[in-house]
Amino acid sequence: MSRRTKHAAHRSHPYCPGSTKPAEIAKNQLRYLQFVVQGRRRNRKIYTYWNAHRIAQDPNMDFGRKTMVLAIGYLDSVNFGIARTFAGLYEDLNYNVILTDYQRFSTVHYPLASRLMRPVGKHIGEILANLTSQGLDSSKLELLGFSLGGQTVSFVAKRFRDITGTNVSRITALEPSGPCFRTLGPEERLDASDADFVDVIHTNIDGYGMATPLGHVNFYVNGGEYQPSQIDFIPCDATCSHFKCLPIWFSAVKNPGKFVAVRCRSVQNAREHRCDEGLVKETNVLGLEVDRNRPGIYYLATTGTYPYYLGSRALKGNVEPAQGFALNASTNDTVVSV
C-alpha cells in the first residue's frame, strides 16, 4: 500500500467507510452518464457519454453565449423539479444549459455515491474539455451544483483544468455536501482554486452542509446553521435548512442586488450574527452580480418567506432573521425564537 493510500485510509470517516478509496466507473457503465441540452422553450435533447461531442452541433447551443452546466444532488434526477427549475432560470437568462445526468451513480448508498462523484466529475470534465476544441469558451463556462453536486463540480473543474490548462470561469455551490467531505483536503473536495471564481451558499453547516469556507466568497445564510421556518411553531430542521439554499438562490438570480450580506471576521462570527463589531462595514450581494473583488466570509440575513431578501434593511446593525422559528445548534438544538 502506498503512503498516499495509507494516508487516505487513515482519514476515512467512520460514518463514510471507504470514502477515500479510489473509485472508477466501468467502461460499459459510462452509457449511464448522460448530458441533457435544454433550450428553445424548454425543449431537451439527450446525449450519452459516447456521443456528447455532438453537443457542439446542437441547434440550441451557441458558444458565443455563457454556458451553465448543472450537477445534480444525491438521489436527484434531471427530470425532477430542482434541475427543471434552474435549467429554466438560466435558459431565460440566455445561457446555454447543459444538465449532467448521473442518477445511476448518485442513487446508491451515500458513502459510495460520494466516492463515485470523483470519476463522474472526471468524465464530465473530459467531455467539457473536448468541447473547447469545438468552440466552448472556458471564460464563459459556469458550473452550478447543489448538495452532492456542489462537490461533484469540483472534480469536473479539476479535470477540466488538468486537460486544458485553464480554469472554468465560475463555480456556484449551493450548500455543498459536508458528510464524507469534511475531513478531506482541497484536492478531494470543493476549493476556491477550482475556478477563476467560486461562490458558496451555506445553510446547514453542521448537518448536511459544511462549515469550512470553500470559495472566494462564502455566504452564511442566517448564520449558516438552521434557517427560519415558513410555518410558525414548526422549526426548519436540517433537511429543510439544507434545501432552503435553492429558493434563496433562485430569488437572488431573479432579484439582483437585493440580498445584501455583511462581511465577517470568521465563520464563528457569522454563526453568532456578530459581523460588524470593530469592522468598517463591508458588504457584498448574493447572486450572479456578486462582487468578485470582495472575497471573504459573509453573513446574510433573510426573511422566512419568499422572496427572502431584506435589501437595505440588512445593513441596520446585526440583523437577525425575520421572526419565525429555527433550531439553534449552539444551544443543544433547543428551539429558540428568532
VOGU-3710 file (C-alpha; in Angstrom, 3 decimals, decimal comma):
1> msrrtkhaah> 0,000/0,000/0,000  1,421/3,384/-0,970  1,964/6,182/1,536  -0,776/8,213/-0,135  -3,231/5,288/0,073  -2,386/4,704/3,737  -2,892/8,395/4,456  -6,241/8,397/2,670  -7,379/5,298/4,514  -6,409/6,888/7,810
11> rshpycpgst> -8,559/9,895/7,031  -11,673/7,888/6,171  -14,524/8,929/8,423  -16,197/6,146/10,427  -19,579/7,210/9,022  -18,199/7,159/5,480  -16,471/3,766/5,181  -14,087/3,686/2,280  -14,931/7,234/1,266  -11,336/7,970/0,254
21> kpaeiaknql> -10,719/4,736/-1,640  -10,113/5,026/-5,397  -13,275/4,718/-7,477  -13,735/4,027/-11,157  -16,697/3,589/-13,479  -16,513/0,562/-15,754  -16,444/1,355/-19,451  -19,719/-0,461/-20,048  -21,368/1,694/-17,391  -20,443/5,024/-18,973
31> rylqfvvqgr> -23,580/4,871/-21,105  -25,444/5,848/-17,938  -23,579/9,160/-17,806  -25,732/11,482/-19,884  -25,932/15,137/-20,842  -29,173/16,989/-21,451  -29,127/20,173/-23,536  -32,099/22,419/-22,859  -33,206/25,385/-24,923  -35,924/26,854/-27,134
41> rrnrkiytyw> -38,786/26,953/-24,675  -37,670/24,018/-22,511  -37,004/21,620/-25,380  -34,465/18,959/-24,440  -32,100/16,609/-26,227  -30,198/13,806/-24,511  -26,601/12,833/-25,288  -24,689/9,892/-23,878  -21,079/9,959/-22,778  -20,185/8,335/-26,095
51> nahriaqdpn> -21,789/10,927/-28,384  -21,510/14,021/-26,169  -19,033/15,528/-28,636  -22,072/16,240/-30,801  -23,336/18,774/-28,261  -21,363/21,404/-30,151  -23,656/20,886/-33,158  -26,872/21,056/-31,140  -29,106/23,835/-32,549  -29,716/25,120/-29,018
61> mdfgrktmvl> -26,005/25,686/-28,391  -24,233/28,945/-29,178  -20,754/29,126/-27,685  -20,813/32,890/-28,065  -23,115/32,874/-25,042  -22,367/31,818/-21,483  -22,805/28,139/-20,716  -24,178/26,769/-17,438  -23,518/23,143/-16,545  -25,667/21,784/-13,703
71> aigyldsvnf> -24,588/18,937/-11,422  -27,463/17,162/-9,674  -27,523/16,190/-5,994  -27,819/12,909/-4,122  -30,857/10,836/-5,208  -31,718/13,579/-7,693  -32,559/13,493/-11,393  -32,547/15,961/-14,266  -36,243/15,176/-14,590  -37,069/16,343/-11,070
81> giartfagly> -38,063/19,831/-10,039  -34,677/21,200/-8,957  -32,980/20,632/-12,310  -36,015/21,789/-14,284  -36,321/24,972/-12,220  -32,707/26,046/-12,579  -32,460/24,985/-16,209  -35,429/27,220/-16,975  -33,996/30,053/-14,889  -30,688/30,101/-16,772
91> edlnynvilt> -32,316/29,474/-20,145  -34,365/32,611/-19,594  -31,093/34,480/-18,983  -29,902/33,369/-22,441  -27,368/30,825/-21,179  -26,594/27,582/-22,929  -27,882/24,961/-20,488  -26,310/21,517/-20,058  -27,676/19,215/-17,361  -25,427/16,352/-16,294
101> dyqrfstvhy> -27,378/13,190/-15,536  -25,539/10,631/-13,401  -28,516/9,349/-11,440  -27,237/5,787/-11,828  -24,237/6,675/-9,670  -25,881/9,057/-7,192  -28,721/6,786/-6,108  -26,608/4,274/-4,216  -25,508/4,141/-0,582  -24,288/7,676/0,198
111> plasrlmrpv> -20,638/6,867/1,063  -20,348/5,037/-2,258  -22,077/7,867/-4,119  -19,617/10,355/-2,615  -16,721/8,239/-3,913  -18,269/7,817/-7,360  -18,508/11,574/-7,817  -14,759/11,616/-8,447  -14,894/9,532/-11,647  -18,240/11,095/-12,589
121> gkhigeilan> -16,685/14,545/-12,337  -13,579/13,373/-14,135  -15,556/12,130/-17,142  -17,756/15,245/-17,274  -14,608/17,364/-17,196  -13,218/15,393/-20,135  -16,357/15,993/-22,176  -16,269/19,734/-21,478  -12,561/19,882/-22,295  -13,283/18,160/-25,613
131> ltsqgldssk> -15,942/20,747/-26,387  -13,375/23,564/-26,054  -11,813/22,297/-29,299  -15,195/22,968/-30,904  -15,668/26,466/-29,553  -16,647/26,186/-25,876  -15,004/29,144/-24,135  -13,744/28,453/-20,604  -14,154/32,137/-19,742  -17,881/31,739/-20,376
141> lellgfslgg> -18,267/28,373/-18,660  -20,053/28,235/-15,286  -20,772/25,215/-13,094  -23,714/25,068/-10,695  -24,119/22,304/-8,128  -26,374/21,577/-5,158  -25,534/19,316/-2,212  -23,533/16,356/-3,553  -23,483/18,165/-6,891  -21,745/21,032/-5,109
151> qtvsfvakrf> -18,802/18,695/-4,554  -19,096/16,997/-7,947  -18,441/20,285/-9,747  -15,048/20,462/-8,051  -13,977/17,212/-9,704  -15,357/18,435/-13,032  -13,345/21,643/-12,753  -10,144/19,928/-11,609  -10,187/17,524/-14,550  -11,071/20,314/-16,990
161> rditgtnvsr> -8,043/22,284/-15,770  -5,749/19,251/-15,963  -6,617/18,790/-19,644  -6,968/22,373/-20,886  -4,597/24,228/-18,569  -7,325/26,778/-17,844  -9,957/27,161/-15,161  -13,689/27,280/-15,676  -14,912/30,817/-15,139  -17,195/30,251/-12,174
171> italepsgpc> -18,490/27,652/-9,743  -21,583/28,354/-7,680  -22,011/25,723/-4,986  -25,354/25,645/-3,221  -24,884/24,056/0,211  -22,161/21,589/-0,887  -22,272/18,292/0,979  -20,357/18,009/4,228  -20,766/14,312/5,096  -17,826/12,304/3,690
181> frtlgpeerl> -16,049/15,538/2,665  -15,452/17,496/5,886  -12,170/15,788/6,751  -10,752/15,839/3,219  -8,201/18,233/1,794  -8,785/20,687/-1,068  -7,670/18,174/-3,694  -10,561/15,887/-2,726  -13,381/18,406/-2,321  -14,517/21,836/-3,454
191> dasdadfvdv> -11,883/24,550/-3,167  -11,501/28,158/-4,270  -8,697/27,131/-6,627  -11,115/25,067/-8,727  -12,316/28,047/-10,794  -11,484/31,661/-11,502  -14,280/32,447/-9,055  -16,105/30,250/-6,555  -19,088/31,411/-4,521  -20,710/29,195/-1,912
201> ihtnidgygm> -24,033/29,361/-0,060  -24,104/27,713/3,367  -27,467/26,984/5,021  -26,895/23,894/7,228  -23,196/23,778/8,022  -23,265/21,267/10,870  -25,749/18,884/9,227  -25,815/18,156/5,526  -23,561/21,068/4,612  -20,060/22,170/5,508
211> atplghvnfy> -18,782/24,986/7,738  -15,412/25,420/6,011  -15,186/28,460/3,693  -14,744/26,665/0,381  -14,905/29,555/-2,063  -13,679/33,078/-2,689  -16,983/34,449/-1,372  -18,858/32,414/1,246  -22,389/33,329/2,314  -23,576/32,007/5,685
221> vnggeyqpsq> -27,310/32,468/5,456  -28,746/33,463/8,843  -25,520/32,181/10,372  -25,431/29,049/8,250  -26,761/26,596/10,848  -30,557/26,498/10,591  -32,997/28,602/8,615  -36,192/30,366/9,719  -39,312/28,318/9,207  -42,111/29,421/6,919
231> idfipcdatc> -44,624/27,888/9,331  -44,895/29,151/12,904  -44,136/26,602/15,634  -42,665/24,097/13,145  -38,880/24,516/13,068  -36,879/24,308/9,867  -34,779/21,223/10,612  -31,572/20,051/8,960  -33,237/18,817/5,765  -35,375/21,939/5,455
241> shfkclpiwf> -32,345/24,182/6,046  -30,212/22,233/3,568  -32,783/22,664/0,796  -33,523/26,299/1,679  -30,498/27,387/-0,355  -32,410/26,506/-3,528  -35,259/29,042/-3,378  -32,829/31,602/-1,958  -30,511/31,263/-4,968  -33,478/31,297/-7,330
251> savknpgkfv> -34,710/34,533/-5,767  -31,220/36,060/-5,759  -30,930/35,487/-9,511  -34,427/36,870/-10,096  -33,864/39,884/-7,800  -30,366/41,255/-8,489  -28,764/43,306/-5,739  -31,450/42,568/-3,135  -29,583/40,029/-0,984  -27,122/42,240/0,882
261> avrcrsvqna> -24,574/40,463/3,087  -22,126/41,832/5,666  -18,529/40,680/5,874  -17,407/38,756/8,973  -14,079/38,120/10,637  -14,747/34,392/10,948  -17,290/31,631/10,473  -17,917/31,740/14,218  -18,834/35,416/13,991  -21,264/34,529/11,210
271> rehrcdeglv> -22,780/31,773/13,356  -23,318/34,263/16,158  -24,650/37,013/13,864  -21,813/39,311/15,008  -20,243/40,634/11,853  -19,809/44,374/12,187  -18,070/44,654/15,538  -14,852/46,605/15,147  -15,018/46,495/11,362  -15,753/49,074/8,738
281> ketnvlglev> -18,931/47,564/7,344  -18,146/45,839/4,096  -20,913/44,308/2,043  -21,461/42,068/-0,918  -24,521/40,762/-2,706  -25,648/37,220/-3,304  -26,380/36,446/-6,932  -24,867/36,486/-10,389  -23,663/40,067/-9,846  -21,618/39,264/-6,699
291> drnrpgiyyl> -18,515/41,452/-6,370  -15,616/39,105/-7,098  -13,151/41,670/-5,773  -14,527/41,360/-2,238  -13,620/37,852/-1,128  -14,357/36,621/2,363  -16,935/35,303/4,797  -20,334/36,996/4,759  -23,371/36,883/6,990  -26,596/37,044/5,006
301> attgtypyyl> -29,851/37,701/6,863  -33,102/36,781/5,164  -36,790/36,677/5,922  -38,520/33,355/6,396  -40,669/33,504/3,265  -40,143/34,088/-0,446  -38,613/36,256/-1,858  -36,474/36,183/1,340  -34,357/39,288/0,753  -34,070/42,191/3,189
311> gsralkgnve> -32,411/44,685/0,854  -31,021/47,742/2,668  -32,589/46,582/5,930  -29,757/44,063/6,164  -27,383/46,954/6,903  -29,136/48,130/10,067  -26,873/46,672/12,705  -26,518/42,968/13,361  -29,760/41,984/11,701  -31,363/38,808/12,958
321> paqgfalnas> -33,513/36,644/10,661  -37,126/37,683/10,380  -39,434/36,411/13,089  -40,022/32,699/12,877  -38,642/29,572/14,496  -35,278/27,969/13,902  -33,086/25,418/15,595  -30,001/26,825/17,264  -27,261/24,195/17,152  -25,090/26,138/19,604
331> tndtvvsv> -27,619/25,658/22,419  -28,054/21,911/22,312  -30,576/22,039/19,480  -33,283/23,738/21,521  -35,961/25,722/19,771  -35,490/29,464/20,042  -37,444/32,414/18,724  -35,511/34,416/16,164
//
